[in-house]
Amino acid sequence: MTSNLSDWDSVIGLEVHVQLATRTKIFSGASTQYGAKPNSQACAVDLGFPGVLPVLNHEVLAMAVRFGLSINAHIAHQSIFARKNYFYPDLPKGYQITQYEHPIVGRGTLPVITEDGRKLEIGVTRAHLEEDAGKSLHDAFNSMTGIDLNRAGVPLLEIVSEPELRSAKDAVAYLKTLHALVCYLQICDGNLQEGSFRCDANVSVRKKGDPKLGTRAEIKNVNSFRFVEKAIDYEIARQIEVLSEGGSVVQETRLYDSAKNETRSMRSKENANDYRYFPDPDLLPVVVSQTWIDEIATTLPELPWQKRERLQKDYGLSEYDANVLTSNKALGDYFEAALERTKASPKITANWVMGELSALLNKHNLSIETSPISALALGELLSHLADNTISGKIAKTVFEKMWETGESASVIIEREGLVQENDSATLEKVIDEIIHANPAQVAEYRSGKERVFGYFVGQVMKQTGGKANPAQVNGLLKKKLA
């Protein structure tokens, strides 16, 4: 697609479906456990059998309030469940129970730091409770579609942003911030692969300076940060090309095909009146007291942006390091647990957590929770580095062996004789021998070719099997060569 993107503004709003971390569904006692045999966790209430009545799971209400308080949103003292009427094979009742005109959470604000360090305050329009639908399985049967209703009735909190995002990268920054927040609050496990955190993106474009919003298209159910960015970028370019060629954008729902990196039309986008919303006659209005809201407020944990500020203040970390470490609750907890165990500085500890550890976790597709090296074990390794027992190069070797064997740093260092050589007399003897054996290189260095210095450092490290203290080697070499 080729169009002049600089002449256009994109307008993006996100609707995020957060699966709440309850053991049972929103209106029934059926299990929400992931991975069960199809249709084994759908009870009579979920299936809408005659004569059954929904009963609200109290815990989902508390989780919604926790979220609302975390973004300084208005919490409604009275909210109402409605029926959203539409027909689809995986919606057994013929309607979805949701909140429409009177949601539990009103307007709030989410603080976001973008990839390039800009600070945004993105408005949250509302967050409302609803039940999930089942799942259509189009690839499981030849020329047929299977229906798995295990998800029917699973509790969701739908979080709707204001259309204040202006790029795909900013949309991803918002999503990552929101993902971190619901995990910190422990109201969602955040598992994108299992559908616990799903995003619908509403995308439109308009000429620069035009105050009027363009016609939006909705990209449905994207469950990967990378794919959200790709889908939005594609859709922006598609709409600009359509308008540049004199066409008009159709209000519709589109699907993102990651294999082809394109969005394609799924169905025309319905308006609210198409769903014939009305209050659910089987559910009373939900009334919450200010006393109960205040009680929940006292249980809020340290939020990601609060922890980010604390890491900078207490440990002197940069804004970038603090932002990375708080992007994932488990990562930040790991860092602080390692720091409690080590003699190394906060900066060195942070570098290892974000560097060597994260690299191996990514390489083996593991999460920080399943790391073969515990925070305590890493802290012990970094203590040996901090007190000069081992060098940085040896530390990396020991780290890899810890990953492979599960053994502690102390055991590996002692068994393989990896203690760093810190004795000045021993190092001076090695350096004298190397200088004596390399008169040509000595002459080059003394004539002003300082790059030769690295040759001498390499020779010393080679001679000592990499065990020489690098700082001492540099100091002694400079003295001897001078």
N, C-alpha and C positions, 0 to 999 in steps of 0.2 A: 504494500500500500504506500503510495507516495502523495503526500499533501503537506502544505506548509503548516506545521503544528503550532508555530509561534503566533499565528493569527487567531488562535482559539484558546478558550479557557475550558477546562474540564471541571465538572461538578460531580462529586462522589459522596454518596451516603451509604452507610453499611447497616445491614440488619444481621445481627449475630445471634445464633441459637446456641445457648449454653445449656448442656444437659446437667441438671442438678444432681449432686452426689448423694442421693437417697437410696436406700436399699429396696424400697417399694415405690410403686407408681404414684402419680399425682392424685388419682381418685380411686385407687384400689389397692389391695394388699399383694398384688402380683409382683414378682421379683423383677428388678431392673438389671440383673447380672448380664454382662456381655458374653456372647459366644454360645448361648444355649441352643439346643436343637430347635429348628424352626417351629413356631406356633406352640411351643411348650410353656411359654410364660405369658399367655394371653387368657385372662379369666373372663367370666360372664360380663363383668362391668366393662372391661376393655372392648369386648365384642359388641356391646350394646344390646344384649339380650333383653327381651320384654320383662318388665317387672323389677329390673335392677336399678339401683340408685348410686350415683357417685358420692363419695365422702372425701373431702379435702384432706390431703396429707399436711398436717400442721408444720412439718419441718420445711416444706418448700416455701412456705410463707416467711419463716424466719430467715431462710437463705436469701430470699428476694430483698428483705429489709436490710440485711447485712450489706448486700451490694449497694442498695440505694444510699445508705449512710456513708459508704466508702467514697462515693463521688459527690457527696454533699447535695443529694437530690431531695426533692420533696417526697415524703412518704405519705400516701393517702390513708387517712383514718378509716375510709370506707372504699372498698373496691368491689367491682361486680364482674362475675364470669358471664360470658355471652356464648352463643352458638354461632359459629361461622359455617354457613351451609354451602357445601359443594360436593359433587360426586367424583370419587376416584376409587379404584378398586382396593387400595390399601387403607381406606378410611371406612371402617365397617359400619359406623353409626350413620354415615351420610352427613355428618357435621363434625367439626372440631370444637372442643371447649377451649376458649381462650378469653382474654380480656380485651375489650375494645375501647369504649368511651371512658371507662373508669379503671385505669391500670393501677397496680400497687405502687409503682415507682414513677415519679414525674421527672421534671427537668433536672439535670445535673451536669457536671463537667468532668472530663477526663484529661489530666495533664499528660502530654505526650512529648517525648524527645525524638526528633527525626534522625535518620541515618547521618545527616550532615550537621547534627548538633543544634538545630533550631528547636525552640520550645513552643509548643502549641497548646491551646486550651480548646479541646473539641467538645462541643455541646452534645449531651445525650438527651434526646427528645423524651424518651420513656423507656421503661423496661416492664414487660408484662409477663404473667405466668400463663402457660398453656400446655396442652398435652401434645405429644408427638404422634405422628401417623405411623402406620406400618411401613413395610419396605417391599417394593416390587422387584422381583428377580428376573431380569430379562434374558440372562445368559444361562440359566440353570437347566432349561428344558428346550428341546427342539421345537421351534415354531409355537411356543407357548410362553406365558409369563407366570411365574410362581409368586405367591403372596406370603410373606412372613410377617405375622402380626405381633411378634415379640416386642417391638418398639411401641406399639399402640398404647398410649397412656403414659409413656415415659415422661417425667416432668422436665419442661424446658422453661428457661427464662430468655425471652427474646429481647435483646438490647438494640434499640434503634438510635443511630446517630443523626445529628443534624447534617444537612448536605454541605459541610464545611471543609471537606478534604478536596485538595486540588491536584493530586497526582497519585499514581499507583503506589509509589514508594511511601508517601505519607499515609496512605490507607493501610499499608502493611505495618507501619510504625504504630498506628492506632490499634490494629488488631493484636500485635505483639504485647502492647501495654495492657490491653483488655484481658488477654490470655493470662499474663502474669498476675493480674489483679485477682481474677476468679480463682486462680490456684492458691495465691496467698490467703484468700478468704476461706479456702477449703470448701467452696461450694460446688466445685467442678474438678474432675481429674485432669481436664485439659487434653485428653487423648484425641488428637485430630484423626488418626487412622481409624478409630472406633466410632467416629461421628459425634464425639462429646462436645466439639466446638466447631460449628459450621457457619459459613458466611454467605449471605446474599448481598451482592453489590449492585446498587442503583447508580447508573452512569449516564450522564448527559453532557453535551458540549454546547457552547455558545460563542459567538464572536466576541473578541476582547472588547470590554467596555459595555457590552450589552447587559442591562440589569435583568432582563427577562430570562428565566430558566428555559433550557431546551427540553425536548421530549426525552424522557428517560427510558432506558432498557434495563431490565433486571437480570443479572447473571446469577443463576440459582445454584445453591449448595456446593460451594467450593471449599474443600477442607485441607488446603495446604497454603501456607503463606506465599510460597514461590508461585503457585498457580494463580492465586489471587492477583498478584502483581502482573503476571503475564496476561491473564484474562482481561483485566482492566485496561492495560496498555493496548491490547488488540482492539477492544471495544471502542476506545477513544479514537484510534486511527480509523476504524471502520465507519464510525458516525461522521467524522470529519470528511472522509472521502465521499460518503453518500450526499452530504450537504453541499460539498464543493462542486459536485456534478449536477446540482440542481434538484436532487431528490429530497425526500423527507424521512426522518427517523420515525419508525413505528413504535408505539408503546407496546412492549411485548416482554415475555420471559424467554431468556436464552440460556443455553447450556454451554459450558466450556469443555472443549475436546482437547485434552492435554497432549494427545498423540499428534494431532495436527496443529496445535497451538492456534485454535480459532474458536470463536463463539458461533453458535448456530441457533436458529429460531426453534423454540419449543412450543409455544402457544401464545396467543394474544394475552396481554396483561389485563386482568380484571380490575375493575374499580371496586371500592368498598361496598357500594350498593348492590353489586352483583352477588355478594355473599349473604345478603339478607340477614345481617346481624340482629339478634334480639337477646335480651337477658335469658340465661338458662333457667327454666322454671324449677329444675331439680336442685339448684344450689342457691342458698341464701347469700345476701351481700356479706362480704368479709369485713368485719369491724375490728380494728386494732387500736389499742389505747396508747397514749403517749408514754405512759409508765412502762409498757412492754417494749416500746421502741427504745426508750432510754436504757432499759436493761440490756438489750441487744448491743447497743452502742458501747457498753462497757466490755464486751467480749471481742471487739474488733482487734485483730492482730496488727503488728507493725506493717504498714502498707509499703508497696515497692518504692514509691518516691520518698517516703520517710526513711526507709532503710538506706536508700541511695545517699541522702544527705548525711546520715549518721556515719556511713563508711568514709565519706570524704572528711568529715569533721574529726572522727575518732582515730582514723588510721592514716590520714593524709593522702588518700588515694585520689587520682585524677577523676574528673567527672566522667570521662570515657570508661575507665576501669570500673567505677562504681555502677555505671549504667549497665555494663555487661554482666557484672556479678549479681545484679538484682533483677535481671531480665527473666531469671528462672529461680524460683524460691529455693529449690534443692541445691542449685549451684552456689547461691549466697550462703546457705547454711553450711555447705561443705567447706567453703573458704574460711568461715569463722571457726569451724571445728578444727581445721588444720592449723589455724593461727594460734589457737589456744594451746596446741601441742608442741609448737616449734619455737626455736630460738631465732629463726629467720625473720626478716622485716616483713611488714604487711605488703610492701611493693613486690618483693621477691616471691612471696607466697601467692599473691594475685597473679603474677606473671606465669607461675607454674600451673596454676589452676586453669587459667585462660589459654595457656600455650600448650605445653607438653601433654597435660592430662586431657584437655578438650580435643586435641588433635587425635590422640589414640581412641578416645570415645567415638569421635566421628568416623574414624577409619574402620572401626569394628561395629558401627551402628548401634552403640550402647548409650543409655542415658546415664546421667550422673548418679542416679539411685542404684544402678547395677554395675558401677565401677568396680573392677577387680582390686583396685587400690583404695583403701579406705582413707578418710580424711586424717585419721590418726597416723596411719602408715606414711602418708605423704609428709605430714608434719615432722615425723622422726627423720625421714630422709633429708629434709631441708635443714634440720638442726645440724646434721653431719656436714652439710655444705656451709652453714653459717659459722661453725667453729673450726673450719679449715681441715676437718678430718679428710674430706674428699674435695676434689676440684669440680668445677661446673661440668666439665666433659665427663668425668667419672660418674657424677650424679646422674647424668642422662643414661649412661650404661646401666647403672644400678636400677634406675627407674624402669627400664625396659625388662630387666630380669625380674623385678618385683611383679610386673604385669604378667609375665609368662609363668612364674612359679608360685606366686602368692606368698613368697617369703618376705621377711622384714628386711629393711635396709641394713641393719646391724649384722644380721646373719650373713648376707651376701658379701658385705664389705670384709668381714673377718675371714670367711671361708676362702675368698678369692684374693686376699691380700691387696685390697684396693686402697689402702690408707695413703693419703697424699704425702709426698715428701716435702717436709717443711724445714729440714735441717740445712742451715746456710752453708756449713762446711762441706757437706756432701754435694750440694748443688754447685758450690764454687769449684770443686774438683772436676765435676762433669763439664762445666763451662770452660775451664782452663784447657781441658783436653780438646774440646771442640774448636776453640779459638786457635790452638796450636796446629790443629789438623786442617785448618781452612784459611791459610794466609791470604789467598787471593780475595776471598770474600771480605776479610778484615780490611784489606786495602780499599776495596770498593766502598765499604761503609764509611771509612775515615775520609774518603774523597768526596763525600756528600750524598752518596746513593743510599738514603735511609731505608728504602724498601728492602734492602738486603737484611735488615734487622729481623724481619719475619722468618728468614731462612734459619737464622741462629736459634730463634725460639722453637721452630719446628724440630731442629736437630736435638735440642735439649729434651723436648717432650718425647721424641722418639727414643732417645737414649734411656730415659727414665720410665718408659712404658706408659707415658701419659700421666704419671703420678706427681710430677713436679708442680709446686704451687706457682701458678702463672704470674701472680703479682711479684713474688720473690724473684722468679726467673727474669722478668722484665727489668727489675731494679738492678740485679746483679750484672746482667748483660750490659746494660747501659754504662755501668761503672767500669766494667772490664774493657769494653770496646772503646771507651773514651781515652 
